[in-house]
Amino acid sequence: MLQRRKTRQVMVGNVPIGGGAPVAVQSMTISDTRDVEKTIFQIAELVVAGCEIVRVAVPDMEAAEALEEIKKQVKVPLVADIHFNHVLALKCASFGIDKIRINPGNIGKKDRIKAVVDACKERRIPIRIGVNGGSLRKDLLAKHGGVTAEAMVESAMEEVGFLEENDFQDIILSLKSSDVPMMVDAYRMIAERTDYPLHLGVTEAGMMPTGAVKSAIGIGALLLEGIGDTIRVSLTAESVHEVEVAYDILQALHLRQRGVNIISCPSCGRCDIDLFGVTAEVKERLKDIRVPMNIAVMGCEVNGPGEARSADLGIAGGGGVGLLIERGEIVRKVKESEMVDVLVEAVKKRAAEMEETK
């Protein structure tokens, strides 16, 4: 198990961040917040996918008022994403939003930030100081010769100091950049200077699969070092895909597991089944399984059992024969055309047994 960085704990609604809690998965709605029905529907989709905290954009007062209604109708913790206008943050604090995210680089004068801090302190609402490489203050850019990890850390620490001066410690930090090495450097630096929990992410990572790769490298590298308490994968895609990639990253590092983990070979010249199609079918038919389980799909009936040894259950096929495998041992031979059905049945049975013993 990875050794996690020790941090203080901050509660976002009923979800603990830091302090040894599991790394929480976040995402953000892409609907117009003023459309209450559509935004609630999107939040529900994210929750089903496993999202534990949902961030919602608040670009104007109409959106803030809509978010108040949205909060009444959902149970997942909601984060108000505020830029430029501190009055919107005050409105969201007034109805007890679960967290407020502000970017100090574009909120403006200290008295505005102080007003937000006072409102959050009164209602015990945590604040995420969200430093973004693309919106640093001009004086910091001039001092550091442009956007650098050092400039991002200085911006974050300035705001931490200001909040602490106002007796506020319910703080979560993020230092995001679309430049992966810069993002990693910034988080490493801030992790040495404070024990506040860290929200990891590569901002504006782009479309799939590039965005998933960038996120896996940046977020994964830090998590391997024990840095990071909650993550958001930023993709130019439907938000549900962000949640899926986030769990893939956590699962690969053995930090979280939700549902089945598919172990499948890349295929080769020995393979004489439609491995890509079979694997896709297995993944689709098992997508609703929520108990953690490793499932193997192998394209070679010779090496398959050995390669699937780390899996709870698996199949291997070839030459018209399908093998059902359990922990590397062949437990059943069936027709190749039946092997997916047999695997799905076995997985569902195992999942039901695991649910009963919880």
Backbone hydrogen bonds in HBPLUS format (Angstrom, degrees):
<---DONOR---> <-ACCEPTOR-->    atom                        ^
c    i                          cat <-CA-CA->   ^        H-A-AA   ^      H-
h    n   atom  resd res      DA  || num        DHA   H-A  angle D-A-AA Bond
n    s   type  num  typ     dist DA aas  dist angle  dist       angle   num
A0005-ARG N   A0226-GLY O   2.73 MM 221  5.05 161.7  1.76 136.5 133.5     1
A0008-ARG N   A0195-ASP O   3.03 MM 187  6.17 155.1  2.09 155.4 160.1     2
A0010-VAL N   A0017-ILE O   2.92 MM   7  5.21 163.8  1.95 150.7 155.4     3
A0017-ILE N   A0010-VAL O   2.78 MM   7  5.21 151.9  1.86 149.1 158.9     4
A0012-VAL N   A0015-VAL O   2.88 MM   3  5.18 177.1  1.88 152.4 152.6     5
A0015-VAL N   A0012-VAL O   3.00 MM   3  5.18 165.5  2.03 125.2 127.4     6
A0021-ALA N   A0018-GLY O   3.26 MM   3  5.45 166.1  2.28 108.8 112.8     7
A0024-ALA N   A0229-ASP O   3.21 MM 205  6.67 149.8  2.31 140.2 135.7     8
A0231-ILE N   A0024-ALA O   2.93 MM 207  6.41 157.2  1.98 169.6 174.5     9
A0052-GLU N   A0025-VAL O   2.91 MM  27  5.56 161.2  1.94 151.0 157.4    10
A0026-GLN N   A0231-ILE O   2.91 MM 205  5.99 157.4  1.96 172.2 169.8    11
A0027-SER N   A0053-ILE O   3.28 MM  26  6.82 145.7  2.41 157.4 167.3    12
A0055-ARG N   A0027-SER O   2.92 MM  28  6.24 164.3  1.94 148.9 154.2    13
A0029-THR N   A0055-ARG O   3.08 MM  26  6.53 152.9  2.15 172.3 179.2    14
A0035-ASP N   A0032-ASP O   2.77 MM   3  5.53 161.7  1.80 125.9 132.2    15
A0039-THR N   A0035-ASP O   3.01 MM   4  6.14 161.0  2.04 156.2 162.2    16
A0040-ILE N   A0036-VAL O   2.94 MM   4  6.09 160.8  1.98 154.5 159.4    17
A0041-PHE N   A0037-GLU O   3.05 MM   4  6.24 157.0  2.10 145.9 152.3    18
A0042-GLN N   A0038-LYS O   2.98 MM   4  6.23 154.1  2.05 144.7 151.7    19
A0043-ILE N   A0039-THR O   2.93 MM   4  6.17 154.9  1.99 148.2 155.1    20
A0044-ALA N   A0040-ILE O   2.97 MM   4  6.21 156.0  2.03 147.4 153.7    21
A0045-GLU N   A0041-PHE O   3.06 MM   4  6.40 151.9  2.14 145.4 152.6    22
A0046-LEU N   A0042-GLN O   3.05 MM   4  6.35 156.9  2.11 148.0 153.8    23
A0047-VAL N   A0043-ILE O   2.94 MM   4  6.23 156.3  2.00 152.4 158.8    24
A0048-VAL N   A0044-ALA O   3.05 MM   4  6.28 161.4  2.09 150.5 154.8    25
A0049-ALA N   A0045-GLU O   3.09 MM   4  6.35 148.2  2.19 142.6 151.3    26
A0051-CYS N   A0046-LEU O   2.88 MM   5  5.27 162.6  1.91 148.4 142.6    27
A0050-GLY N   A0047-VAL O   2.98 MM   3  5.08 147.8  2.08 101.0 111.3    28
A0054-VAL N   A0077-PRO O   3.05 MM  23  6.40 172.7  2.05 166.8 166.6    29
A0079-VAL N   A0054-VAL O   2.87 MM  25  6.14 149.7  1.96 146.7 150.3    30
A0056-VAL N   A0079-VAL O   2.82 MM  23  6.04 163.4  1.85 174.3 171.5    31
A0081-ASP N   A0056-VAL O   2.94 MM  25  5.79 165.3  1.96 156.7 152.9    32
A0058-VAL N   A0081-ASP O   3.15 MM  23  5.69 150.6  2.24 153.2 147.4    33
A0063-ALA N   A0060-ASP O   3.14 MM   3  5.38 121.2  2.50 100.5 114.1    34
A0064-ALA N   A0060-ASP O   3.06 MM   4  6.43 151.0  2.15 145.8 154.7    35
A0065-GLU N   A0061-MET O   2.91 MM   4  6.15 158.2  1.96 151.9 156.5    36
A0066-ALA N   A0062-GLU O   2.99 MM   4  6.20 148.3  2.09 139.6 148.7    37
A0067-LEU N   A0063-ALA O   2.85 MM   4  6.08 150.3  1.94 145.8 154.0    38
A0068-GLU N   A0064-ALA O   3.13 MM   4  6.46 142.0  2.29 140.3 149.6    39
A0069-GLU N   A0066-ALA O   3.07 MM   3  5.24 119.2  2.46  98.8 112.9    40
A0070-ILE N   A0066-ALA O   2.89 MM   4  6.21 155.6  1.95 149.8 157.8    41
A0071-LYS N   A0067-LEU O   2.87 MM   4  6.00 159.7  1.91 150.1 154.1    42
A0072-LYS N   A0069-GLU O   3.20 MM   3  5.33 129.1  2.47  97.8 110.3    43
A0073-GLN N   A0070-ILE O   2.93 MM   3  5.33 144.1  2.06 108.7 119.5    44
A0098-ASP N   A0078-LEU O   3.17 MM  20  5.39 125.7  2.48 144.9 159.6    45
A0080-ALA N   A0099-LYS O   2.94 MM  19  6.40 157.9  1.99 159.2 157.5    46
A0101-ARG N   A0080-ALA O   2.90 MM  21  6.05 175.3  1.90 162.1 161.0    47
A0082-ILE N   A0101-ARG O   2.95 MM  19  5.95 168.8  1.96 164.3 167.9    48
A0085-ASN N   A0083-HIS O   2.73 MM   2  5.80 145.6  1.84 104.0  96.3    49
A0088-LEU N   A0085-ASN O   3.22 MM   3  5.83 145.1  2.35 112.0 119.4    50
A0089-ALA N   A0086-HIS O   3.02 MM   3  5.11 121.3  2.38  97.3 112.0    51
A0090-LEU N   A0086-HIS O   3.07 MM   4  6.48 152.3  2.15 149.1 156.8    52
A0091-LYS N   A0087-VAL O   3.00 MM   4  6.28 151.5  2.08 144.1 151.4    53
A0092-CYS N   A0088-LEU O   3.03 MM   4  6.31 162.0  2.07 147.8 152.0    54
A0093-ALA N   A0089-ALA O   2.88 MM   4  6.09 151.7  1.96 147.6 155.9    55
A0094-SER N   A0090-LEU O   3.03 MM   4  6.17 142.6  2.17 139.3 148.9    56
A0094-SER N   A0091-LYS O   3.10 MM   3  5.12 122.6  2.45  93.5 108.1    57
A0097-ILE N   A0092-CYS O   3.20 MM   5  5.67 155.9  2.26 147.6 151.3    58
A0096-GLY N   A0093-ALA O   3.09 MM   3  5.09 164.7  2.11 107.1 110.8    59
A0100-ILE N   A0126-PRO O   3.10 MM  26  6.55 159.7  2.14 153.9 159.5    60
A0128-ARG N   A0100-ILE O   2.83 MM  28  6.22 161.7  1.86 150.2 155.9    61
A0102-ILE N   A0128-ARG O   3.13 MM  26  6.40 157.6  2.18 163.1 168.0    62
A0130-GLY N   A0102-ILE O   2.91 MM  28  5.87 171.2  1.92 158.9 159.0    63
A0106-ASN N   A0103-ASN O   2.96 MM   3  5.87 164.9  1.98 129.5 133.4    64
A0112-ARG N   A0109-LYS O   3.07 MM   3  5.55 136.8  2.26 108.1 119.0    65
A0113-ILE N   A0109-LYS O   3.35 MM   4  6.83 155.7  2.41 146.7 153.1    66
A0114-LYS N   A0110-LYS O   2.81 MM   4  6.02 158.4  1.86 153.5 160.1    67
A0115-ALA N   A0111-ASP O   3.08 MM   4  6.21 147.2  2.20 133.4 141.0    68
A0116-VAL N   A0112-ARG O   3.23 MM   4  6.58 152.1  2.31 143.1 149.7    69
A0117-VAL N   A0113-ILE O   2.87 MM   4  6.18 159.1  1.92 151.8 158.3    70
A0118-ASP N   A0114-LYS O   2.83 MM   4  6.03 164.4  1.86 154.7 158.1    71
A0119-ALA N   A0115-ALA O   3.13 MM   4  6.28 158.2  2.18 140.9 146.6    72
A0120-CYS N   A0116-VAL O   2.94 MM   4  6.17 157.6  2.00 151.3 157.5    73
A0121-LYS N   A0117-VAL O   2.81 MM   4  5.96 156.5  1.86 152.3 159.2    74
A0122-GLU N   A0118-ASP O   3.05 MM   4  6.17 158.5  2.09 145.9 151.0    75
A0123-ARG N   A0119-ALA O   3.31 MM   4  6.49 144.8  2.44 136.5 144.7    76
A0124-ARG N   A0120-CYS O   2.76 MM   4  5.61 105.8  2.31 140.8 158.0    77
A0125-ILE N   A0120-CYS O   2.87 MM   5  4.67 162.9  1.89 134.2 139.3    78
A0124-ARG N   A0121-LYS O   3.37 MM   3  4.97 158.9  2.42  94.6 100.8    79
A0127-ILE N   A0170-ASP O   2.95 MM  43  6.40 159.3  1.99 167.2 171.2    80
A0172-ILE N   A0127-ILE O   3.01 MM  45  6.32 152.9  2.09 148.5 150.9    81
A0129-ILE N   A0172-ILE O   2.88 MM  43  6.32 145.4  2.00 167.0 173.5    82
A0174-SER N   A0129-ILE O   3.07 MM  45  6.33 150.8  2.16 163.1 154.8    83
A0131-VAL N   A0174-SER O   2.92 MM  43  5.94 149.8  2.01 158.4 151.0    84
A0176-LYS N   A0131-VAL O   2.94 MM  45  6.34 144.3  2.07 171.5 161.8    85
A0135-SER N   A0132-ASN O   2.97 MM   3  5.58 172.3  1.98 124.9 127.4    86
A0133-GLY N   A0176-LYS O   2.90 MM  43  6.26 160.7  1.93 165.3 171.8    87
A0141-LEU N   A0137-ARG O   3.12 MM   4  6.44 155.3  2.18 150.5 157.9    88
A0142-ALA N   A0138-LYS O   2.93 MM   4  6.16 156.7  1.98 149.5 155.6    89
A0143-LYS N   A0139-ASP O   2.97 MM   4  6.09 157.1  2.02 140.9 147.5    90
A0144-HIS N   A0140-LEU O   3.01 MM   4  6.09 158.9  2.05 148.5 152.8    91
A0145-GLY N   A0141-LEU O   2.89 MM   4  5.62 110.2  2.39 135.8 149.5    92
A0146-GLY N   A0141-LEU O   2.72 MM   5  4.42 151.0  1.80 135.7 140.4    93
A0152-MET N   A0148-THR O   3.14 MM   4  6.44 157.2  2.19 147.3 153.0    94
A0153-VAL N   A0149-ALA O   2.97 MM   4  6.24 159.7  2.02 151.7 156.9    95
A0154-GLU N   A0150-GLU O   2.94 MM   4  6.13 159.7  1.98 147.5 153.3    96
A0155-SER N   A0151-ALA O   3.02 MM   4  6.20 159.3  2.06 146.7 152.0    97
A0156-ALA N   A0152-MET O   3.01 MM   4  6.27 162.9  2.04 149.3 153.8    98
A0157-MET N   A0153-VAL O   2.87 MM   4  6.07 167.6  1.89 157.3 160.4    99
A0158-GLU N   A0154-GLU O   2.96 MM   4  6.07 150.3  2.05 146.9 154.5   100
A0159-GLU N   A0155-SER O   3.25 MM   4  6.51 161.1  2.28 148.1 151.9   101
A0160-VAL N   A0156-ALA O   2.89 MM   4  6.19 153.8  1.96 149.5 157.9   102
A0161-GLY N   A0157-MET O   2.93 MM   4  6.04 162.3  1.96 143.9 148.5   103
A0162-PHE N   A0158-GLU O   3.02 MM   4  6.33 151.4  2.10 143.5 151.4   104
A0163-LEU N   A0159-GLU O   2.93 MM   4  6.16 163.1  1.96 152.3 156.1   105
A0164-GLU N   A0160-VAL O   2.86 MM   4  6.06 160.5  1.89 153.8 159.8   106
A0165-GLU N   A0161-GLY O   2.90 MM   4  6.07 148.9  1.99 143.1 151.5   107
A0166-ASN N   A0163-LEU O   3.06 MM   3  5.13 133.5  2.28  96.0 109.1   108
A0168-PHE N   A0163-LEU O   2.96 MM   5  5.22 141.2  2.11 134.3 141.0   109
A0167-ASP N   A0164-GLU O   2.90 MM   3  4.86 147.4  2.00 114.5 112.5   110
A0171-ILE N   A0169-GLN O   2.76 MM   2  5.32 133.3  1.98 108.5  93.5   111
A0173-LEU N   A0197-PRO O   3.07 MM  24  6.48 167.0  2.09 158.6 161.1   112
A0199-HIS N   A0173-LEU O   2.77 MM  26  5.91 169.1  1.78 159.2 162.1   113
A0183-MET N   A0179-ASP O   2.93 MM   4  6.12 160.1  1.97 157.8 164.2   114
A0184-VAL N   A0180-VAL O   2.95 MM   4  6.21 164.4  1.98 160.5 163.9   115
A0185-ASP N   A0181-PRO O   2.96 MM   4  6.16 163.1  1.99 147.5 152.2   116
A0186-ALA N   A0182-MET O   2.92 MM   4  6.11 160.4  1.95 152.0 157.2   117
A0187-TYR N   A0183-MET O   3.11 MM   4  6.37 163.9  2.14 153.5 156.8   118
A0188-ARG N   A0184-VAL O   3.01 MM   4  6.21 157.9  2.06 150.7 157.3   119
A0189-MET N   A0185-ASP O   2.99 MM   4  6.21 159.5  2.04 151.0 156.1   120
A0190-ILE N   A0186-ALA O   2.99 MM   4  6.25 167.1  2.01 153.0 156.3   121
A0191-ALA N   A0187-TYR O   2.94 MM   4  5.95 149.6  2.03 144.7 152.6   122
A0192-GLU N   A0189-MET O   3.15 MM   3  5.44 140.2  2.32 102.6 113.1   123
A0193-ARG N   A0190-ILE O   3.07 MM   3  5.11 145.3  2.19  99.8 110.2   124
A0194-THR N   A0190-ILE O   3.20 MM   4  6.27 129.2  2.47 153.0 162.0   125
A0229-ASP N   A0198-LEU O   2.90 MM  31  5.41 166.9  1.92 155.2 154.7   126
A0230-THR N   A0198-LEU O   3.31 MM  32  6.65 138.8  2.49 153.9 152.4   127
A0200-LEU N   A0230-THR O   2.81 MM  30  6.25 156.6  1.86 163.6 162.6   128
A0232-ARG N   A0200-LEU O   3.06 MM  32  6.45 152.1  2.14 164.1 171.5   129
A0236-THR N   A0206-GLY O   2.90 MM  30  5.15 161.8  1.93 117.5 119.8   130
A0211-GLY N   A0207-MET O   2.63 MM   4  5.20 173.8  1.63 152.7 152.2   131
A0212-ALA N   A0209-PRO O   3.07 MM   3  5.27 119.2  2.46 101.3 116.3   132
A0213-VAL N   A0209-PRO O   2.99 MM   4  6.31 154.0  2.06 155.0 163.0   133
A0214-LYS N   A0210-THR O   2.92 MM   4  6.23 169.0  1.94 161.7 163.2   134
A0215-SER N   A0211-GLY O   3.01 MM   4  6.09 163.0  2.04 143.5 148.8   135
A0216-ALA N   A0212-ALA O   2.85 MM   4  5.96 157.6  1.90 144.7 151.4   136
A0217-ILE N   A0213-VAL O   2.94 MM   4  6.17 158.2  1.99 153.5 159.0   137
A0218-GLY N   A0214-LYS O   2.94 MM   4  6.14 179.0  1.94 158.8 158.7   138
A0219-ILE N   A0215-SER O   2.80 MM   4  5.56 149.9  1.89 145.5 154.1   139
A0220-GLY N   A0216-ALA O   2.88 MM   4  5.06 133.7  2.10 115.3 129.9   140
A0221-ALA N   A0217-ILE O   2.93 MM   4  5.73 154.2  2.00 135.9 143.0   141
A0222-LEU N   A0218-GLY O   3.40 MM   4  6.58 161.1  2.44 142.9 146.9   142
A0223-LEU N   A0219-ILE O   2.95 MM   4  6.18 164.9  1.97 155.3 160.1   143
A0224-LEU N   A0220-GLY O   2.92 MM   4  6.03 153.5  1.99 148.4 155.1   144
A0225-GLU N   A0222-LEU O   2.93 MM   3  5.12 134.7  2.14 100.7 113.9   145
A0227-ILE N   A0222-LEU O   2.91 MM   5  5.09 156.1  1.97 147.9 139.9   146
A0226-GLY N   A0223-LEU O   2.90 MM   3  4.86 159.1  1.95 105.2 110.9   147
A0241-HIS N   A0238-GLU O   2.97 MM   3  5.79 143.4  2.10 123.2 131.1   148
A0242-GLU N   A0239-SER O   2.89 MM   3  5.18 131.4  2.13 104.8 118.4   149
A0243-VAL N   A0239-SER O   3.40 MM   4  6.90 149.8  2.49 149.4 156.5   150
A0244-GLU N   A0240-VAL O   3.09 MM   4  6.44 157.9  2.14 148.4 154.6   151
A0245-VAL N   A0241-HIS O   2.98 MM   4  6.16 164.7  2.00 149.9 153.0   152
A0246-ALA N   A0242-GLU O   2.94 MM   4  6.09 156.1  2.00 144.6 152.0   153
A0247-TYR N   A0243-VAL O   3.03 MM   4  6.30 161.1  2.06 153.2 156.5   154
A0248-ASP N   A0244-GLU O   3.00 MM   4  6.25 147.4  2.10 141.7 151.6   155
A0249-ILE N   A0245-VAL O   2.93 MM   4  6.25 153.7  2.00 152.7 158.5   156
A0250-LEU N   A0246-ALA O   3.05 MM   4  6.35 167.2  2.06 151.0 154.1   157
A0251-GLN N   A0247-TYR O   2.76 MM   4  5.75 154.7  1.82 145.8 153.5   158
A0252-ALA N   A0248-ASP O   2.97 MM   4  6.07 154.6  2.04 142.5 148.7   159
A0253-LEU N   A0249-ILE O   3.29 MM   4  6.55 136.8  2.49 140.2 150.8   160
A0253-LEU N   A0250-LEU O   3.25 MM   3  5.23 132.2  2.49  93.0 105.4   161
A0255-LEU N   A0250-LEU O   2.85 MM   5  5.06 159.0  1.90 159.4 154.9   162
A0256-ARG N   A0250-LEU O   3.41 MM   6  5.20 157.2  2.47 103.2 104.9   163
A0254-HIS N   A0251-GLN O   3.04 MM   3  4.90 162.0  2.07 103.9 108.9   164
A0259-GLY N   A0290-ARG O   3.06 MM  31  3.94 131.4  2.31 114.2 107.1   165
A0261-ASN N   A0293-MET O   2.77 MM  32  6.14 154.8  1.83 156.9 162.9   166
A0295-ILE N   A0261-ASN O   2.86 MM  34  5.96 165.7  1.88 147.3 151.7   167
A0263-ILE N   A0295-ILE O   2.67 MM  32  5.88 166.6  1.69 153.2 156.2   168
A0297-VAL N   A0263-ILE O   2.80 MM  34  6.24 150.2  1.88 152.8 158.0   169
A0271-CYS N   A0268-CYS O   3.12 MM   3  5.60 151.4  2.21 112.6 120.5   170
A0275-LEU N   A0273-ILE O   2.86 MM   2  5.44 128.1  2.13 108.6  92.6   171
A0278-VAL N   A0274-ASP O   2.85 MM   4  6.06 163.6  1.88 160.1 165.5   172
A0279-THR N   A0275-LEU O   2.89 MM   4  5.95 165.9  1.91 150.1 154.0   173
A0280-ALA N   A0276-PHE O   3.02 MM   4  6.17 160.6  2.06 145.7 151.3   174
A0281-GLU N   A0277-GLY O   2.97 MM   4  6.15 153.5  2.04 144.9 152.2   175
A0282-VAL N   A0278-VAL O   2.93 MM   4  6.20 159.7  1.97 151.8 157.0   176
A0283-LYS N   A0279-THR O   2.96 MM   4  6.17 166.8  1.98 152.9 156.3   177
A0284-GLU N   A0280-ALA O   2.99 MM   4  6.15 162.2  2.03 147.0 151.8   178
A0285-ARG N   A0281-GLU O   2.93 MM   4  6.08 162.7  1.96 152.3 156.8   179
A0286-LEU N   A0282-VAL O   3.05 MM   4  6.10 131.1  2.30 144.5 155.9   180
A0287-LYS N   A0284-GLU O   3.44 MM   3  5.30 168.9  2.46 102.0 104.5   181
A0289-ILE N   A0286-LEU O   3.10 MM   3  5.53 164.2  2.13 115.4 120.5   182
A0312-ASP N   A0294-ASN O   2.85 MM  18  5.32 139.1  2.02 129.0 140.2   183
A0313-LEU N   A0294-ASN O   3.40 MM  19  6.86 160.6  2.44 158.7 164.2   184
A0296-ALA N   A0313-LEU O   2.91 MM  17  6.36 156.9  1.97 140.3 147.7   185
A0315-ILE N   A0296-ALA O   2.95 MM  19  6.23 147.6  2.06 138.2 144.8   186
A0298-MET N   A0315-ILE O   2.82 MM  17  6.09 167.0  1.84 155.5 159.9   187
A0317-GLY N   A0298-MET O   3.32 MM  19  6.83 142.0  2.47 142.5 149.2   188
A0304-GLY N   A0300-CYS O   2.85 MM   4  5.21 137.2  2.03 139.8 151.4   189
A0307-GLU N   A0303-ASN O   3.06 MM   4  6.23 164.8  2.08 161.0 165.9   190
A0308-ALA N   A0304-GLY O   2.90 MM   4  5.98 136.8  2.09 153.0 165.3   191
A0309-ARG N   A0306-GLY O   3.27 MM   3  5.29 160.5  2.31 108.7 109.6   192
A0311-ALA N   A0308-ALA O   2.97 MM   3  5.39 161.1  2.00 116.6 122.8   193
A0314-GLY N   A0325-ILE O   2.82 MM  11  4.90 132.9  2.04 145.3 146.4   194
A0325-ILE N   A0314-GLY O   2.72 MM  11  4.90 172.7  1.73 147.0 146.5   195
A0316-ALA N   A0323-LEU O   3.12 MM   7  5.21 141.5  2.28 134.4 143.9   196
A0323-LEU N   A0316-ALA O   2.78 MM   7  5.21 159.9  1.82 158.4 164.9   197
A0318-GLY N   A0321-VAL O   3.01 MM   3  5.50 146.8  2.13 151.4 160.6   198
A0321-VAL N   A0318-GLY O   3.08 MM   3  5.50 166.8  2.10 116.3 119.5   199
A0336-GLU N   A0320-GLY O   2.97 MM  16  4.94 156.8  2.03 123.6 119.2   200
A0322-GLY N   A0334-VAL O   2.80 MM  12  5.10 167.6  1.82 151.8 148.5   201
A0334-VAL N   A0322-GLY O   2.83 MM  12  5.10 166.8  1.85 154.7 157.6   202
A0324-LEU N   A0332-ARG O   2.86 MM   8  5.10 170.6  1.87 153.2 155.8   203
A0331-VAL N   A0324-LEU O   2.89 MM   7  5.80 166.6  1.91 161.0 165.5   204
A0326-GLU N   A0329-GLU O   2.82 MM   3  5.20 164.9  1.85 148.7 151.4   205
A0329-GLU N   A0326-GLU O   2.98 MM   3  5.20 164.4  2.01 113.4 117.8   206
A0338-GLU N   A0335-LYS O   2.85 MM   3  5.27 153.4  1.92 113.7 122.6   207
A0339-MET N   A0336-GLU O   3.34 MM   3  5.41 157.9  2.39 104.2 110.3   208
A0342-VAL N   A0338-GLU O   3.04 MM   4  6.27 161.3  2.07 158.0 164.0   209
A0343-LEU N   A0339-MET O   2.95 MM   4  6.09 157.4  2.00 144.8 150.8   210
A0344-VAL N   A0340-VAL O   2.91 MM   4  6.11 172.0  1.92 158.0 159.8   211
A0345-GLU N   A0341-ASP O   3.01 MM   4  6.15 161.8  2.05 148.1 153.2   212
A0346-ALA N   A0342-VAL O   3.01 MM   4  6.20 158.1  2.06 145.2 151.2   213
A0347-VAL N   A0343-LEU O   2.84 MM   4  6.08 159.7  1.88 158.7 164.4   214
A0348-LYS N   A0344-VAL O   2.97 MM   4  6.12 168.2  1.98 152.6 155.6   215
A0349-LYS N   A0345-GLU O   3.04 MM   4  6.19 153.3  2.11 144.2 151.6   216
A0350-ARG N   A0346-ALA O   2.96 MM   4  6.16 161.3  1.99 146.7 151.7   217
A0351-ALA N   A0347-VAL O   2.79 MM   4  6.01 159.9  1.83 153.8 160.1   218
A0352-ALA N   A0348-LYS O   2.98 MM   4  6.12 157.2  2.03 143.1 148.7   219
A0353-GLU N   A0349-LYS O   3.07 MM   4  6.34 154.4  2.14 146.6 153.4   220
A0354-MET N   A0350-ARG O   2.92 MM   4  6.19 154.3  1.98 149.6 156.9   221
A0355-GLU N   A0351-ALA O   2.91 MM   4  6.17 151.8  1.99 149.0 156.6   222
A0356-GLU N   A0352-ALA O   3.08 MM   4  6.29 150.6  2.17 142.7 150.1   223
A0357-THR N   A0353-GLU O   3.24 MM   4  6.48 140.1  2.41 141.2 150.5   224
A0358-LYS N   A0355-GLU O   3.32 MM   3  5.40 161.3  2.36 102.4 107.9   225
